[in-house]
Amino acid sequence: MPEVTKNHEPKVEMNKTRGGVWLKKDFSASALLFWIKGSVAVDYRFVRIVEQNTILGLIPAGNNKQNIPLKNISGVSVNTSYKVKRFILGIIVALIGLSVLDSSALMGLIILLIGVATFLNGILTEIEIEKSGSSFVLYVPFFNKADIISIQQGIEQALSNDIDKTDMSLYNHRLEDDDIDDIK
């Protein structure tokens, strides 16, 4: 049974070593291009992000790599966002696909599939990493939300460990019993 945090979320299992990656999660580039993967890896010094870029979530367009030092990260948040323009474009393309379906079944089906995929790309999970006063936002499809929450928890655990490395009172046991509650 996984360990549960105070927010009743399962604690992420991380392989904490000095030389390796503690946590690595892959995510899809878009709802249609689910086989093209990006990744986020957390180790004791960095958060390493490889993001696959797409045009409208339909056409692969290279990648973006970020190495963010843990010392520069001040916070991490996960949100769900909705892109209305993608919804509208997806509905329009799907309706065009339905109208073409009568004259050419294959072409209509392809256009309908592109419309549905564009619509689904309007529902996004985003992870926002606050770093050195600016934000880095990574958008992923809604079906990767559990992985993004695991990444958030992993980064928070790594930040906590990083802060604990420099807290000498944890190592010297110089605190009085009434200094801070719940430190063991």
C-alpha positions as YAML, in Angstrom:
chain: A
units: angstrom
residues:
- id: 1
  name: MET
  ca: [0.00, 0.00, 0.00]
- id: 2
  name: PRO
  ca: [1.50, 3.39, -0.96]
- id: 3
  name: GLU
  ca: [2.31, 5.93, 1.71]
- id: 4
  name: VAL
  ca: [-0.28, 8.73, 1.89]
- id: 5
  name: THR
  ca: [0.52, 12.39, 2.51]
- id: 6
  name: LYS
  ca: [-1.51, 14.78, 4.64]
- id: 7
  name: ASN
  ca: [-3.55, 15.78, 1.53]
- id: 8
  name: HIS
  ca: [-4.63, 12.13, 1.11]
- id: 9
  name: GLU
  ca: [-2.62, 11.82, -2.11]
- id: 10
  name: PRO
  ca: [-0.34, 8.81, -2.53]
- id: 11
  name: LYS
  ca: [3.32, 9.63, -1.99]
- id: 12
  name: VAL
  ca: [5.45, 9.18, -5.09]
- id: 13
  name: GLU
  ca: [8.02, 6.39, -4.96]
- id: 14
  name: MET
  ca: [11.42, 7.81, -5.88]
- id: 15
  name: ASN
  ca: [14.74, 6.00, -6.25]
- id: 16
  name: LYS
  ca: [16.96, 8.51, -4.43]
- id: 17
  name: THR
  ca: [20.58, 8.13, -5.49]
- id: 18
  name: ARG
  ca: [23.33, 10.64, -6.15]
- id: 19
  name: GLY
  ca: [24.14, 9.38, -9.61]
- id: 20
  name: GLY
  ca: [20.79, 8.50, -11.11]
- id: 21
  name: VAL
  ca: [17.34, 9.80, -11.88]
- id: 22
  name: TRP
  ca: [14.95, 9.79, -8.92]
- id: 23
  name: LEU
  ca: [11.75, 9.98, -10.94]
- id: 24
  name: LYS
  ca: [11.05, 9.98, -14.68]
- id: 25
  name: LYS
  ca: [7.64, 10.23, -16.31]
- id: 26
  name: ASP
  ca: [6.77, 10.27, -20.00]
- id: 27
  name: PHE
  ca: [3.82, 12.14, -21.48]
- id: 28
  name: SER
  ca: [2.21, 12.40, -24.91]
- id: 29
  name: ALA
  ca: [2.77, 15.36, -27.19]
- id: 30
  name: SER
  ca: [-0.96, 15.62, -27.97]
- id: 31
  name: ALA
  ca: [-4.18, 13.61, -28.00]
- id: 32
  name: LEU
  ca: [-3.67, 12.62, -31.64]
- id: 33
  name: LEU
  ca: [0.11, 12.07, -31.49]
- id: 34
  name: PHE
  ca: [-0.02, 9.88, -28.38]
- id: 35
  name: TRP
  ca: [2.98, 7.83, -29.54]
- id: 36
  name: ILE
  ca: [5.30, 10.89, -29.60]
- id: 37
  name: LYS
  ca: [6.51, 11.24, -26.02]
- id: 38
  name: GLY
  ca: [8.16, 13.95, -23.97]
- id: 39
  name: SER
  ca: [9.56, 13.41, -20.50]
- id: 40
  name: VAL
  ca: [10.25, 15.02, -17.15]
- id: 41
  name: ALA
  ca: [13.04, 13.62, -14.97]
- id: 42
  name: VAL
  ca: [13.92, 14.68, -11.42]
- id: 43
  name: ASP
  ca: [17.25, 14.03, -9.74]
- id: 44
  name: TYR
  ca: [19.00, 15.52, -6.74]
- id: 45
  name: ARG
  ca: [20.16, 18.61, -8.67]
- id: 46
  name: PHE
  ca: [17.91, 19.20, -11.69]
- id: 47
  name: VAL
  ca: [14.48, 18.89, -13.22]
- id: 48
  name: ARG
  ca: [15.11, 17.85, -16.82]
- id: 49
  name: ILE
  ca: [12.29, 18.42, -19.30]
- id: 50
  name: VAL
  ca: [12.07, 17.25, -22.91]
- id: 51
  name: GLU
  ca: [8.93, 18.68, -24.49]
- id: 52
  name: GLN
  ca: [7.82, 17.61, -27.98]
- id: 53
  name: ASN
  ca: [6.45, 20.61, -29.86]
- id: 54
  name: THR
  ca: [3.45, 20.32, -32.17]
- id: 55
  name: ILE
  ca: [1.49, 22.65, -34.42]
- id: 56
  name: LEU
  ca: [-2.14, 22.64, -33.23]
- id: 57
  name: GLY
  ca: [-1.43, 19.27, -31.62]
- id: 58
  name: LEU
  ca: [-1.49, 17.67, -35.07]
- id: 59
  name: ILE
  ca: [1.93, 18.15, -36.70]
- id: 60
  name: PRO
  ca: [5.24, 17.32, -34.92]
- id: 61
  name: ALA
  ca: [7.55, 20.35, -34.83]
- id: 62
  name: GLY
  ca: [10.78, 19.48, -32.96]
- id: 63
  name: ASN
  ca: [11.42, 19.55, -29.25]
- id: 64
  name: ASN
  ca: [12.35, 21.87, -26.41]
- id: 65
  name: LYS
  ca: [14.80, 20.84, -23.68]
- id: 66
  name: GLN
  ca: [15.04, 22.51, -20.28]
- id: 67
  name: ASN
  ca: [17.38, 21.75, -17.38]
- id: 68
  name: ILE
  ca: [16.13, 23.61, -14.33]
- id: 69
  name: PRO
  ca: [18.33, 23.54, -11.21]
- id: 70
  name: LEU
  ca: [16.40, 22.65, -8.04]
- id: 71
  name: LYS
  ca: [17.98, 25.68, -6.32]
- id: 72
  name: ASN
  ca: [16.14, 27.96, -8.77]
- id: 73
  name: ILE
  ca: [12.69, 26.42, -8.28]
- id: 74
  name: SER
  ca: [10.41, 28.13, -5.78]
- id: 75
  name: GLY
  ca: [7.15, 26.30, -6.46]
- id: 76
  name: VAL
  ca: [5.21, 23.85, -8.62]
- id: 77
  name: SER
  ca: [1.50, 23.80, -9.42]
- id: 78
  name: VAL
  ca: [-0.80, 21.67, -11.57]
- id: 79
  name: ASN
  ca: [-3.89, 23.04, -13.28]
- id: 80
  name: THR
  ca: [-6.41, 22.01, -15.91]
- id: 81
  name: SER
  ca: [-6.92, 24.50, -18.72]
- id: 82
  name: TYR
  ca: [-9.36, 24.71, -21.59]
- id: 83
  name: LYS
  ca: [-8.48, 26.27, -24.95]
- id: 84
  name: VAL
  ca: [-11.72, 27.60, -26.44]
- id: 85
  name: LYS
  ca: [-10.16, 28.27, -29.86]
- id: 86
  name: ARG
  ca: [-9.21, 24.60, -30.17]
- id: 87
  name: PHE
  ca: [-12.73, 23.56, -29.15]
- id: 88
  name: ILE
  ca: [-14.30, 25.78, -31.81]
- id: 89
  name: LEU
  ca: [-11.80, 24.76, -34.50]
- id: 90
  name: GLY
  ca: [-12.29, 21.09, -33.61]
- id: 91
  name: ILE
  ca: [-16.07, 21.37, -33.86]
- id: 92
  name: ILE
  ca: [-15.85, 23.18, -37.21]
- id: 93
  name: VAL
  ca: [-13.42, 20.62, -38.66]
- id: 94
  name: ALA
  ca: [-15.53, 17.72, -37.33]
- id: 95
  name: LEU
  ca: [-18.67, 19.20, -38.92]
- id: 96
  name: ILE
  ca: [-16.81, 19.57, -42.23]
- id: 97
  name: GLY
  ca: [-15.74, 15.93, -41.88]
- id: 98
  name: LEU
  ca: [-19.36, 14.87, -41.32]
- id: 99
  name: SER
  ca: [-20.52, 16.80, -44.40]
- id: 100
  name: VAL
  ca: [-17.74, 15.29, -46.56]
- id: 101
  name: LEU
  ca: [-18.56, 11.81, -45.25]
- id: 102
  name: ASP
  ca: [-21.42, 11.43, -47.77]
- id: 103
  name: SER
  ca: [-19.28, 12.07, -50.85]
- id: 104
  name: SER
  ca: [-16.04, 10.41, -49.73]
- id: 105
  name: ALA
  ca: [-16.17, 8.11, -46.73]
- id: 106
  name: LEU
  ca: [-12.40, 7.84, -46.24]
- id: 107
  name: MET
  ca: [-11.72, 11.58, -46.57]
- id: 108
  name: GLY
  ca: [-14.68, 12.41, -44.33]
- id: 109
  name: LEU
  ca: [-13.46, 9.97, -41.69]
- id: 110
  name: ILE
  ca: [-9.94, 11.46, -41.75]
- id: 111
  name: ILE
  ca: [-11.25, 15.02, -41.46]
- id: 112
  name: LEU
  ca: [-13.64, 13.95, -38.68]
- id: 113
  name: LEU
  ca: [-10.75, 12.31, -36.80]
- id: 114
  name: ILE
  ca: [-8.64, 15.48, -37.11]
- id: 115
  name: GLY
  ca: [-11.58, 17.54, -35.81]
- id: 116
  name: VAL
  ca: [-12.11, 15.28, -32.80]
- id: 117
  name: ALA
  ca: [-8.37, 15.27, -32.04]
- id: 118
  name: THR
  ca: [-8.25, 19.08, -32.27]
- id: 119
  name: PHE
  ca: [-11.22, 19.28, -29.90]
- id: 120
  name: LEU
  ca: [-9.55, 16.90, -27.43]
- id: 121
  name: ASN
  ca: [-6.35, 18.95, -27.60]
- id: 122
  name: GLY
  ca: [-8.36, 21.80, -26.09]
- id: 123
  name: ILE
  ca: [-8.44, 20.03, -22.71]
- id: 124
  name: LEU
  ca: [-4.97, 20.31, -21.21]
- id: 125
  name: THR
  ca: [-3.23, 19.60, -17.94]
- id: 126
  name: GLU
  ca: [-0.52, 22.12, -17.20]
- id: 127
  name: ILE
  ca: [2.36, 22.01, -14.76]
- id: 128
  name: GLU
  ca: [3.80, 25.39, -13.86]
- id: 129
  name: ILE
  ca: [7.31, 25.52, -12.42]
- id: 130
  name: GLU
  ca: [8.24, 28.82, -10.78]
- id: 131
  name: LYS
  ca: [11.94, 29.42, -11.41]
- id: 132
  name: SER
  ca: [14.00, 32.49, -10.63]
- id: 133
  name: GLY
  ca: [11.01, 34.82, -10.78]
- id: 134
  name: SER
  ca: [9.56, 33.49, -14.02]
- id: 135
  name: SER
  ca: [7.29, 30.58, -14.85]
- id: 136
  name: PHE
  ca: [7.86, 27.60, -17.11]
- id: 137
  name: VAL
  ca: [4.56, 26.06, -18.15]
- id: 138
  name: LEU
  ca: [4.34, 22.61, -19.70]
- id: 139
  name: TYR
  ca: [1.04, 21.65, -21.37]
- id: 140
  name: VAL
  ca: [0.15, 17.96, -21.75]
- id: 141
  name: PRO
  ca: [-3.03, 16.13, -22.79]
- id: 142
  name: PHE
  ca: [-5.69, 15.60, -20.14]
- id: 143
  name: PHE
  ca: [-5.12, 11.83, -20.01]
- id: 144
  name: ASN
  ca: [-1.58, 12.37, -18.60]
- id: 145
  name: LYS
  ca: [-2.86, 14.19, -15.48]
- id: 146
  name: ALA
  ca: [-1.88, 11.41, -13.04]
- id: 147
  name: ASP
  ca: [1.71, 11.47, -14.35]
- id: 148
  name: ILE
  ca: [1.84, 15.26, -14.04]
- id: 149
  name: ILE
  ca: [0.61, 15.08, -10.44]
- id: 150
  name: SER
  ca: [3.34, 12.49, -9.73]
- id: 151
  name: ILE
  ca: [5.89, 14.87, -11.26]
- id: 152
  name: GLN
  ca: [4.63, 17.72, -9.07]
- id: 153
  name: GLN
  ca: [4.92, 15.57, -5.95]
- id: 154
  name: GLY
  ca: [8.38, 14.36, -7.01]
- id: 155
  name: ILE
  ca: [9.63, 17.92, -7.52]
- id: 156
  name: GLU
  ca: [8.18, 18.95, -4.15]
- id: 157
  name: GLN
  ca: [9.92, 16.01, -2.44]
- id: 158
  name: ALA
  ca: [13.21, 16.87, -4.17]
- id: 159
  name: LEU
  ca: [12.86, 20.50, -3.08]
- id: 160
  name: SER
  ca: [12.17, 19.37, 0.48]
- id: 161
  name: ASN
  ca: [15.26, 17.12, 0.43]
- id: 162
  name: ASP
  ca: [17.34, 19.94, -1.03]
- id: 163
  name: ILE
  ca: [16.27, 22.31, 1.75]
- id: 164
  name: ASP
  ca: [16.88, 19.64, 4.38]
- id: 165
  name: LYS
  ca: [20.48, 19.24, 3.11]
- id: 166
  name: THR
  ca: [21.27, 22.75, 4.30]
- id: 167
  name: ASP
  ca: [19.27, 22.71, 7.55]
- id: 168
  name: MET
  ca: [22.01, 22.07, 10.08]
- id: 169
  name: SER
  ca: [19.56, 21.82, 12.97]
- id: 170
  name: LEU
  ca: [18.29, 18.52, 11.50]
- id: 171
  name: TYR
  ca: [21.80, 17.08, 11.67]
- id: 172
  name: ASN
  ca: [23.06, 18.62, 14.89]
- id: 173
  name: HIS
  ca: [19.85, 18.07, 16.89]
- id: 174
  name: ARG
  ca: [20.21, 21.51, 18.46]
- id: 175
  name: LEU
  ca: [16.51, 22.23, 18.63]
- id: 176
  name: GLU
  ca: [14.75, 22.41, 21.94]
- id: 177
  name: ASP
  ca: [11.59, 20.33, 22.29]
- id: 178
  name: ASP
  ca: [9.36, 23.39, 21.92]
- id: 179
  name: ASP
  ca: [11.23, 25.08, 18.99]
- id: 180
  name: ILE
  ca: [9.27, 23.51, 16.13]
- id: 181
  name: ASP
  ca: [6.46, 21.00, 16.41]
- id: 182
  name: ASP
  ca: [6.64, 17.56, 14.80]
- id: 183
  name: ILE
  ca: [10.37, 17.45, 13.99]
- id: 184
  name: LYS
  ca: [11.80, 14.08, 14.80]
...
